[in-house]
Amino acid sequence: MSEDRMFKVEEVESVPPPPKARVEDTETAPQKLERKRDYLEGFLAAKPADVDPHGVGGDLYEAVVMALKDIYDPEIPVNIYDLGLIYNVEIDEGHVLITMTLTTPHCPVAESMPGEVEMRVGAVPGVGDAEVNLVWDPPWSPANMSDEARLELGML
């Protein structure tokens, strides 16, 4: 063994205890209570942020999602939204772009499903036109399903 790779061992009788932590500048109970009261007053005085009606949580977005939840896969008794076939919903001044997939490229409804989605979403009040972008990447998998869909299919 070379000299630079050797370990040196030192035996000791005892080790001095580490110094104790000190807290010198602590808050008193009334100071702490006043700080919490200030925080609570600021929290209660804050107004909720405005929700974009076209964004997630907005009325139009939720209406589009509800329309998607009315469309069922003919072979599986679960709606296409909970099945995980809808990847994205974008709304821009009444134009809705839906990115979706199907369970397989050889799905028997591959030709009719995108048209049905466009028609149903286009019928939602406030939607000017709807467009479906059918993608195969990433491919659909059962992991995309909501817990409700898994429960419905006995997979949970």
CNS distance restraints for C-alpha pairs under 8 A (distance, minus, plus):
assign (resid   1 and name CA) (resid   5 and name CA) 6.85 0.50 0.50
assign (resid   1 and name CA) (resid   6 and name CA) 7.31 0.50 0.50
assign (resid   2 and name CA) (resid   6 and name CA) 7.04 0.50 0.50
assign (resid  27 and name CA) (resid  31 and name CA) 5.94 0.50 0.50
assign (resid  27 and name CA) (resid  32 and name CA) 6.07 0.50 0.50
assign (resid  28 and name CA) (resid  32 and name CA) 6.26 0.50 0.50
assign (resid  29 and name CA) (resid  33 and name CA) 6.17 0.50 0.50
assign (resid  30 and name CA) (resid  34 and name CA) 6.15 0.50 0.50
assign (resid  31 and name CA) (resid  35 and name CA) 6.26 0.50 0.50
assign (resid  32 and name CA) (resid  36 and name CA) 6.34 0.50 0.50
assign (resid  33 and name CA) (resid  37 and name CA) 6.15 0.50 0.50
assign (resid  34 and name CA) (resid  38 and name CA) 6.21 0.50 0.50
assign (resid  35 and name CA) (resid  39 and name CA) 6.35 0.50 0.50
assign (resid  36 and name CA) (resid  40 and name CA) 6.17 0.50 0.50
assign (resid  37 and name CA) (resid  41 and name CA) 6.16 0.50 0.50
assign (resid  38 and name CA) (resid  42 and name CA) 6.26 0.50 0.50
assign (resid  39 and name CA) (resid  43 and name CA) 6.14 0.50 0.50
assign (resid  40 and name CA) (resid  44 and name CA) 6.12 0.50 0.50
assign (resid  41 and name CA) (resid  45 and name CA) 6.07 0.50 0.50
assign (resid  42 and name CA) (resid  46 and name CA) 6.26 0.50 0.50
assign (resid  51 and name CA) (resid  55 and name CA) 7.44 0.50 0.50
assign (resid  51 and name CA) (resid  57 and name CA) 6.91 0.50 0.50
assign (resid  51 and name CA) (resid  58 and name CA) 5.92 0.50 0.50
assign (resid  52 and name CA) (resid  56 and name CA) 7.54 0.50 0.50
assign (resid  52 and name CA) (resid  57 and name CA) 7.63 0.50 0.50
assign (resid  52 and name CA) (resid  58 and name CA) 5.56 0.50 0.50
assign (resid  53 and name CA) (resid  57 and name CA) 7.34 0.50 0.50
assign (resid  53 and name CA) (resid  58 and name CA) 3.80 0.50 0.50
assign (resid  53 and name CA) (resid  59 and name CA) 5.27 0.50 0.50
assign (resid  53 and name CA) (resid  60 and name CA) 5.70 0.50 0.50
assign (resid  53 and name CA) (resid  61 and name CA) 6.83 0.50 0.50
assign (resid  54 and name CA) (resid  58 and name CA) 5.56 0.50 0.50
assign (resid  54 and name CA) (resid  59 and name CA) 7.16 0.50 0.50
assign (resid  54 and name CA) (resid  60 and name CA) 5.55 0.50 0.50
assign (resid  54 and name CA) (resid  61 and name CA) 5.45 0.50 0.50
assign (resid  54 and name CA) (resid  91 and name CA) 5.55 0.50 0.50
assign (resid  54 and name CA) (resid  92 and name CA) 7.01 0.50 0.50
assign (resid  54 and name CA) (resid  93 and name CA) 7.72 0.50 0.50
assign (resid  55 and name CA) (resid  60 and name CA) 7.91 0.50 0.50
assign (resid  55 and name CA) (resid  61 and name CA) 5.97 0.50 0.50
assign (resid  55 and name CA) (resid  90 and name CA) 7.73 0.50 0.50
assign (resid  55 and name CA) (resid  91 and name CA) 7.01 0.50 0.50
assign (resid  56 and name CA) (resid  61 and name CA) 5.93 0.50 0.50
assign (resid  56 and name CA) (resid  62 and name CA) 7.36 0.50 0.50
assign (resid  57 and name CA) (resid  61 and name CA) 6.56 0.50 0.50
assign (resid  57 and name CA) (resid  62 and name CA) 6.33 0.50 0.50
assign (resid  58 and name CA) (resid  62 and name CA) 6.14 0.50 0.50
assign (resid  59 and name CA) (resid  63 and name CA) 6.12 0.50 0.50
assign (resid  60 and name CA) (resid  64 and name CA) 6.24 0.50 0.50
assign (resid  60 and name CA) (resid 126 and name CA) 6.86 0.50 0.50
assign (resid  60 and name CA) (resid 127 and name CA) 7.93 0.50 0.50
assign (resid  61 and name CA) (resid  65 and name CA) 6.30 0.50 0.50
assign (resid  61 and name CA) (resid  89 and name CA) 7.93 0.50 0.50
assign (resid  61 and name CA) (resid  91 and name CA) 7.35 0.50 0.50
assign (resid  62 and name CA) (resid  66 and name CA) 6.13 0.50 0.50
assign (resid  63 and name CA) (resid  67 and name CA) 6.27 0.50 0.50
assign (resid  63 and name CA) (resid 124 and name CA) 6.83 0.50 0.50
assign (resid  64 and name CA) (resid  68 and name CA) 6.30 0.50 0.50
assign (resid  64 and name CA) (resid 121 and name CA) 5.90 0.50 0.50
assign (resid  64 and name CA) (resid 124 and name CA) 6.60 0.50 0.50
assign (resid  65 and name CA) (resid  69 and name CA) 6.20 0.50 0.50
assign (resid  65 and name CA) (resid  81 and name CA) 7.52 0.50 0.50
assign (resid  66 and name CA) (resid  70 and name CA) 6.53 0.50 0.50
assign (resid  67 and name CA) (resid  71 and name CA) 7.16 0.50 0.50
assign (resid  67 and name CA) (resid 120 and name CA) 6.30 0.50 0.50
assign (resid  67 and name CA) (resid 121 and name CA) 6.03 0.50 0.50
assign (resid  67 and name CA) (resid 124 and name CA) 7.28 0.50 0.50
assign (resid  68 and name CA) (resid  79 and name CA) 7.47 0.50 0.50
assign (resid  68 and name CA) (resid  80 and name CA) 6.71 0.50 0.50
assign (resid  68 and name CA) (resid  81 and name CA) 5.95 0.50 0.50
assign (resid  68 and name CA) (resid 117 and name CA) 7.03 0.50 0.50
assign (resid  68 and name CA) (resid 120 and name CA) 7.48 0.50 0.50
assign (resid  68 and name CA) (resid 121 and name CA) 7.08 0.50 0.50
assign (resid  69 and name CA) (resid  79 and name CA) 5.25 0.50 0.50
assign (resid  69 and name CA) (resid  80 and name CA) 6.41 0.50 0.50
assign (resid  69 and name CA) (resid  81 and name CA) 5.49 0.50 0.50
assign (resid  69 and name CA) (resid  82 and name CA) 7.24 0.50 0.50
assign (resid  70 and name CA) (resid  79 and name CA) 6.41 0.50 0.50
assign (resid  71 and name CA) (resid  79 and name CA) 5.41 0.50 0.50
assign (resid  71 and name CA) (resid  80 and name CA) 6.05 0.50 0.50
assign (resid  71 and name CA) (resid 117 and name CA) 7.53 0.50 0.50
assign (resid  72 and name CA) (resid  76 and name CA) 7.50 0.50 0.50
assign (resid  72 and name CA) (resid  77 and name CA) 6.62 0.50 0.50
assign (resid  72 and name CA) (resid  78 and name CA) 5.71 0.50 0.50
assign (resid  72 and name CA) (resid  79 and name CA) 4.06 0.50 0.50
assign (resid  72 and name CA) (resid  80 and name CA) 5.60 0.50 0.50
assign (resid  73 and name CA) (resid  77 and name CA) 6.53 0.50 0.50
assign (resid  73 and name CA) (resid  78 and name CA) 6.37 0.50 0.50
assign (resid  73 and name CA) (resid  79 and name CA) 6.13 0.50 0.50
assign (resid  73 and name CA) (resid  80 and name CA) 6.11 0.50 0.50
assign (resid  77 and name CA) (resid 152 and name CA) 7.97 0.50 0.50
assign (resid  77 and name CA) (resid 153 and name CA) 7.94 0.50 0.50
assign (resid  78 and name CA) (resid  82 and name CA) 6.78 0.50 0.50
assign (resid  78 and name CA) (resid  83 and name CA) 6.17 0.50 0.50
assign (resid  78 and name CA) (resid 149 and name CA) 6.14 0.50 0.50
assign (resid  78 and name CA) (resid 152 and name CA) 7.42 0.50 0.50
assign (resid  79 and name CA) (resid  83 and name CA) 6.03 0.50 0.50
assign (resid  80 and name CA) (resid  84 and name CA) 6.37 0.50 0.50
assign (resid  80 and name CA) (resid  85 and name CA) 5.48 0.50 0.50
assign (resid  80 and name CA) (resid  86 and name CA) 6.83 0.50 0.50
assign (resid  81 and name CA) (resid  85 and name CA) 5.96 0.50 0.50
assign (resid  81 and name CA) (resid  86 and name CA) 5.54 0.50 0.50
assign (resid  82 and name CA) (resid 145 and name CA) 5.65 0.50 0.50
assign (resid  82 and name CA) (resid 146 and name CA) 5.12 0.50 0.50
assign (resid  82 and name CA) (resid 148 and name CA) 7.10 0.50 0.50
assign (resid  82 and name CA) (resid 149 and name CA) 5.72 0.50 0.50
assign (resid  83 and name CA) (resid 142 and name CA) 7.88 0.50 0.50
assign (resid  83 and name CA) (resid 144 and name CA) 6.81 0.50 0.50
assign (resid  83 and name CA) (resid 145 and name CA) 4.55 0.50 0.50
assign (resid  83 and name CA) (resid 146 and name CA) 6.52 0.50 0.50
assign (resid  83 and name CA) (resid 149 and name CA) 6.11 0.50 0.50
assign (resid  84 and name CA) (resid 140 and name CA) 7.52 0.50 0.50
assign (resid  84 and name CA) (resid 142 and name CA) 7.99 0.50 0.50
assign (resid  84 and name CA) (resid 144 and name CA) 4.66 0.50 0.50
assign (resid  84 and name CA) (resid 145 and name CA) 4.69 0.50 0.50
assign (resid  84 and name CA) (resid 146 and name CA) 6.87 0.50 0.50
assign (resid  85 and name CA) (resid 100 and name CA) 5.45 0.50 0.50
assign (resid  85 and name CA) (resid 101 and name CA) 5.15 0.50 0.50
assign (resid  85 and name CA) (resid 102 and name CA) 5.87 0.50 0.50
assign (resid  85 and name CA) (resid 103 and name CA) 7.26 0.50 0.50
assign (resid  85 and name CA) (resid 140 and name CA) 6.91 0.50 0.50
assign (resid  85 and name CA) (resid 144 and name CA) 7.60 0.50 0.50
assign (resid  86 and name CA) (resid  98 and name CA) 7.21 0.50 0.50
assign (resid  86 and name CA) (resid  99 and name CA) 6.22 0.50 0.50
assign (resid  86 and name CA) (resid 100 and name CA) 4.38 0.50 0.50
assign (resid  86 and name CA) (resid 101 and name CA) 6.62 0.50 0.50
assign (resid  87 and name CA) (resid  98 and name CA) 7.60 0.50 0.50
assign (resid  87 and name CA) (resid  99 and name CA) 5.40 0.50 0.50
assign (resid  87 and name CA) (resid 100 and name CA) 5.15 0.50 0.50
assign (resid  87 and name CA) (resid 101 and name CA) 7.40 0.50 0.50
assign (resid  88 and name CA) (resid  97 and name CA) 7.98 0.50 0.50
assign (resid  88 and name CA) (resid  98 and name CA) 5.71 0.50 0.50
assign (resid  88 and name CA) (resid  99 and name CA) 5.00 0.50 0.50
assign (resid  88 and name CA) (resid 100 and name CA) 6.93 0.50 0.50
assign (resid  89 and name CA) (resid  96 and name CA) 6.98 0.50 0.50
assign (resid  89 and name CA) (resid  97 and name CA) 5.93 0.50 0.50
assign (resid  89 and name CA) (resid  98 and name CA) 4.70 0.50 0.50
assign (resid  89 and name CA) (resid  99 and name CA) 6.55 0.50 0.50
assign (resid  90 and name CA) (resid  96 and name CA) 5.64 0.50 0.50
assign (resid  90 and name CA) (resid  97 and name CA) 5.13 0.50 0.50
assign (resid  90 and name CA) (resid  98 and name CA) 6.44 0.50 0.50
assign (resid  91 and name CA) (resid  95 and name CA) 5.65 0.50 0.50
assign (resid  91 and name CA) (resid  96 and name CA) 4.53 0.50 0.50
assign (resid  91 and name CA) (resid  97 and name CA) 6.46 0.50 0.50
assign (resid  92 and name CA) (resid  96 and name CA) 6.50 0.50 0.50
assign (resid  94 and name CA) (resid 126 and name CA) 6.10 0.50 0.50
assign (resid  94 and name CA) (resid 127 and name CA) 4.51 0.50 0.50
assign (resid  94 and name CA) (resid 128 and name CA) 4.73 0.50 0.50
assign (resid  94 and name CA) (resid 129 and name CA) 6.69 0.50 0.50
assign (resid  95 and name CA) (resid 127 and name CA) 6.24 0.50 0.50
assign (resid  95 and name CA) (resid 128 and name CA) 5.62 0.50 0.50
assign (resid  95 and name CA) (resid 129 and name CA) 5.12 0.50 0.50
assign (resid  95 and name CA) (resid 130 and name CA) 5.90 0.50 0.50
assign (resid  95 and name CA) (resid 131 and name CA) 7.81 0.50 0.50
assign (resid  96 and name CA) (resid 121 and name CA) 7.93 0.50 0.50
assign (resid  96 and name CA) (resid 127 and name CA) 6.91 0.50 0.50
assign (resid  96 and name CA) (resid 128 and name CA) 7.86 0.50 0.50
assign (resid  96 and name CA) (resid 129 and name CA) 6.35 0.50 0.50
assign (resid  96 and name CA) (resid 130 and name CA) 4.69 0.50 0.50
assign (resid  96 and name CA) (resid 131 and name CA) 6.19 0.50 0.50
assign (resid  97 and name CA) (resid 130 and name CA) 6.00 0.50 0.50
assign (resid  97 and name CA) (resid 131 and name CA) 4.92 0.50 0.50
assign (resid  97 and name CA) (resid 132 and name CA) 5.92 0.50 0.50
assign (resid  97 and name CA) (resid 133 and name CA) 7.17 0.50 0.50
assign (resid  98 and name CA) (resid 130 and name CA) 7.61 0.50 0.50
assign (resid  98 and name CA) (resid 131 and name CA) 6.23 0.50 0.50
assign (resid  98 and name CA) (resid 132 and name CA) 4.84 0.50 0.50
assign (resid  98 and name CA) (resid 133 and name CA) 5.99 0.50 0.50
assign (resid  99 and name CA) (resid 132 and name CA) 5.96 0.50 0.50
assign (resid  99 and name CA) (resid 133 and name CA) 4.70 0.50 0.50
assign (resid  99 and name CA) (resid 134 and name CA) 6.03 0.50 0.50
assign (resid  99 and name CA) (resid 135 and name CA) 6.99 0.50 0.50
assign (resid 100 and name CA) (resid 132 and name CA) 7.13 0.50 0.50
assign (resid 100 and name CA) (resid 133 and name CA) 6.28 0.50 0.50
assign (resid 100 and name CA) (resid 134 and name CA) 5.17 0.50 0.50
assign (resid 100 and name CA) (resid 135 and name CA) 6.10 0.50 0.50
assign (resid 101 and name CA) (resid 134 and name CA) 5.41 0.50 0.50
assign (resid 101 and name CA) (resid 135 and name CA) 5.21 0.50 0.50
assign (resid 101 and name CA) (resid 136 and name CA) 5.88 0.50 0.50
assign (resid 101 and name CA) (resid 139 and name CA) 7.44 0.50 0.50
assign (resid 101 and name CA) (resid 140 and name CA) 6.75 0.50 0.50
assign (resid 102 and name CA) (resid 107 and name CA) 6.89 0.50 0.50
assign (resid 102 and name CA) (resid 110 and name CA) 7.10 0.50 0.50
assign (resid 102 and name CA) (resid 134 and name CA) 7.99 0.50 0.50
assign (resid 102 and name CA) (resid 136 and name CA) 7.64 0.50 0.50
assign (resid 102 and name CA) (resid 140 and name CA) 6.74 0.50 0.50
assign (resid 103 and name CA) (resid 107 and name CA) 6.70 0.50 0.50
assign (resid 103 and name CA) (resid 139 and name CA) 7.84 0.50 0.50
assign (resid 103 and name CA) (resid 140 and name CA) 5.53 0.50 0.50
assign (resid 103 and name CA) (resid 141 and name CA) 7.27 0.50 0.50
assign (resid 104 and name CA) (resid 139 and name CA) 7.90 0.50 0.50
assign (resid 104 and name CA) (resid 140 and name CA) 7.33 0.50 0.50
assign (resid 105 and name CA) (resid 110 and name CA) 6.96 0.50 0.50
assign (resid 105 and name CA) (resid 136 and name CA) 7.41 0.50 0.50
assign (resid 106 and name CA) (resid 110 and name CA) 7.05 0.50 0.50
assign (resid 109 and name CA) (resid 113 and name CA) 5.43 0.50 0.50
assign (resid 110 and name CA) (resid 114 and name CA) 7.36 0.50 0.50
assign (resid 111 and name CA) (resid 115 and name CA) 7.60 0.50 0.50
assign (resid 112 and name CA) (resid 116 and name CA) 6.29 0.50 0.50
assign (resid 113 and name CA) (resid 117 and name CA) 6.20 0.50 0.50
assign (resid 114 and name CA) (resid 118 and name CA) 6.24 0.50 0.50
assign (resid 114 and name CA) (resid 132 and name CA) 6.05 0.50 0.50
assign (resid 114 and name CA) (resid 134 and name CA) 7.24 0.50 0.50
assign (resid 115 and name CA) (resid 119 and name CA) 6.15 0.50 0.50
assign (resid 115 and name CA) (resid 132 and name CA) 7.87 0.50 0.50
assign (resid 116 and name CA) (resid 120 and name CA) 6.06 0.50 0.50
assign (resid 117 and name CA) (resid 121 and name CA) 5.98 0.50 0.50
assign (resid 117 and name CA) (resid 132 and name CA) 7.28 0.50 0.50
assign (resid 118 and name CA) (resid 122 and name CA) 5.73 0.50 0.50
assign (resid 118 and name CA) (resid 130 and name CA) 5.20 0.50 0.50
assign (resid 118 and name CA) (resid 131 and name CA) 5.85 0.50 0.50
assign (resid 118 and name CA) (resid 132 and name CA) 6.26 0.50 0.50
assign (resid 119 and name CA) (resid 123 and name CA) 6.31 0.50 0.50
assign (resid 119 and name CA) (resid 130 and name CA) 7.54 0.50 0.50
assign (resid 120 and name CA) (resid 124 and name CA) 7.02 0.50 0.50
assign (resid 121 and name CA) (resid 127 and name CA) 7.37 0.50 0.50
assign (resid 121 and name CA) (resid 130 and name CA) 6.23 0.50 0.50
assign (resid 122 and name CA) (resid 127 and name CA) 5.75 0.50 0.50
assign (resid 122 and name CA) (resid 128 and name CA) 6.65 0.50 0.50
assign (resid 122 and name CA) (resid 129 and name CA) 5.32 0.50 0.50
assign (resid 122 and name CA) (resid 130 and name CA) 5.13 0.50 0.50
assign (resid 123 and name CA) (resid 127 and name CA) 7.06 0.50 0.50
assign (resid 136 and name CA) (resid 140 and name CA) 7.60 0.50 0.50
assign (resid 140 and name CA) (resid 144 and name CA) 6.82 0.50 0.50
assign (resid 141 and name CA) (resid 145 and name CA) 7.91 0.50 0.50
assign (resid 145 and name CA) (resid 149 and name CA) 5.92 0.50 0.50
assign (resid 145 and name CA) (resid 150 and name CA) 6.52 0.50 0.50
assign (resid 146 and name CA) (resid 150 and name CA) 6.41 0.50 0.50
assign (resid 147 and name CA) (resid 151 and name CA) 6.07 0.50 0.50
assign (resid 147 and name CA) (resid 156 and name CA) 7.33 0.50 0.50
assign (resid 148 and name CA) (resid 152 and name CA) 6.14 0.50 0.50
assign (resid 149 and name CA) (resid 153 and name CA) 6.23 0.50 0.50
assign (resid 150 and name CA) (resid 154 and name CA) 6.03 0.50 0.50
assign (resid 150 and name CA) (resid 155 and name CA) 4.77 0.50 0.50
assign (resid 150 and name CA) (resid 156 and name CA) 5.39 0.50 0.50
assign (resid 151 and name CA) (resid 155 and name CA) 5.83 0.50 0.50
assign (resid 151 and name CA) (resid 156 and name CA) 5.07 0.50 0.50
